[in-house]
Amino acid sequence: MNHSSKKVFFRQQPLLAFTYRRKGIVASPFGTTITLQPHGCRILHQLSILDDVLDSCSTMGRCYYRTPDAQCFLENDFFPIVKKYAGYNTRTLNRQLFLCILYNRLPDKSKVLERHRVVDIIEEKESTRVVLADGTEYVGDLVVGADGVHSKVREVMWERANRKIPYFITPVL
């Protein structure tokens, strides 16, 4: 992807037109930090967002292994070695701040729907419908489940996978 196509990529109409925020707000206070691995940094760089994120990050340095009473029993240069081979550092930052940075870079914020909950996904021959709790339905070609750790999208897709191939996906307890 060359530099000029990177900017076009992020500004084009997304394939999935809407994001549903089940917890209700774009940058909820749930969770504390997020760790960006080199492959994530590479994607943010391709989308021309990495510089915004780096201004708010801490770089991971040496790696320490500790006993339950906090005594260090091993340390190494794991993260600098990752950078040497992957080209990007492993970084951490506040999760809420990271979501705000991503949201602020969206060209069309009207496509993010807050306080909505997915209740069903209906696969049809030529399309897929997403049904929300208020009865609203959206039709598209692709559904991407990025609706959190207790994802309704994941639940529906795993249930269907297990129906086709029993015990294909182990349920999370």
N, C-alpha and C positions, 0 to 999 in steps of 0.2 A: 504494500500500500504506500504510494508516494505521498509527500507532504500535502499537495493540493487535494488529493482525494480523501485524506483524513478529515479535513474540515467539512467537506461535502458530506461525508458519511454521517457525521454527528448532526448535521443540520437538515438532512433529508427526513421525510416523513417516516416514522418508524413502522416496521412491519406489524407490530402489535400496538395498536393505537392508544390503549388505555392501561393505566396502572391502577390497581385497586389497593388501597391502604386499609387493611382490616383493622388495625389498632387505631385508626382514625386520623393520624397526622403524619406528615412526611418524615419528620425527624423526631420520632418519639424518644423519650428519655430512657427507654429500656435498653439495657446493655451498656457497657462502659467503653471498651476499646475495640478496634478492629485492626487486624494485622494484614498488611498488604504484602503478599509474596511477589517475587520478581515477575511472574507471568501476569499478575494483576496490574503491576506497575507498567508493564509493557502495553497492556490494553489501554490504560489511562493515557499513556504517552501517545498512542495512535489516535486517540480521541481528542488530543490537545488539552487534556485536563490535568495531567500529571504535575505541571508546575504549580497549579493552584493547590493541589493536595500536599506537595512537598513543603510548602510554606507552613503547614500545620503538623508535620510529622516529626517523630523521633526515629532515628536509625538504630536498628538492632546492632549491638556490638558483639562482645564475647558471649559465649554460651556457658552458663553455669548450671551444674546439676547439684541439687541439695537434698540432704536427708530431711525427714520430717521436723527435726529440731534446727533446721536452717544451716547446718554445717555443709560447706562445699566439699564434695568428694571428687569432682571432676570439672575441668573447664577446658574450653577449646575455642578455636576461631571459626566455628561453623558458619556464622553469618558473613564474615568477610570472604570465606571460600565460596559461598553461594554467589556473592556479588562478582567474584572473579570469573566464575563460569557462566552466570546467567546475565550479567551486565547491569543488574539493578540490585539495590539493597532491599532487605526485608525491613519494612517500616511499620510503625504503629501510630495510631491517632485516635482521637475521640470519635466514637461511632456516630454520635449525633452531628458533630461537625462535618464528618465525611458525607453523610446523607444530605446535609445542607449544601455542601459544595456541589454535589451531583445535581441536586434539584435546581440550584441557582444557574447552572449551565444549560438547563433544558431550554431549547428554543421556543417551546410551546407548553407552558405549564398547565394549560386548560385540559391537557390529556391525562393529567394525574387526578384521579377521583379519590377524595378522602372520605372516610367513614362509610365504606362500602364493604360488603362481605359476600364472597362467592359461596353459593349453596349447591350449584350443580354445573356440570360441563356435559353438553350433549353433542356427541359426534354424529354428524350427518354425512351423506355421501360426498358432498362437495365443500363442506364447511364445518365449522365447530361453533356452537353457541355457548356462551358463558351466561349463567343465570345468577343474578344478585338477589340478596335477601329481600329487597324491596320490589322484586318482580321484574326489574329492568333486565333486558337481554341484549347482549352484544354478539354480533356474528363476525367471524374472522376465519383465517386460514390456519392460524397457529396460536396455541395457548402456551405461554411460558409461565411456569410456576415459580414466582419469586415473592411469595406472600408470607414469608416468615417460617419460623421453626415449626409451628402448628399449622402447616399449609393445607388448606382445603383442596387446592389443586393437586398437591402430592397425594393426599388421601384418596381422591377420586382415581387418579392415574394408577396408583399402586393396587387399589382394589380391582381395577380392570385387568391389570397385568396378572394378578393372582387368579383371577377368574379364568383367564386363557391358559396360564401355566400355574397350577396350584403350587403354593409356597415358593414361587419365583422370587418374591421380595418378602423378607421377614418383617413383620410389623414392628414398629417401635413401641416399646412398652412405657 
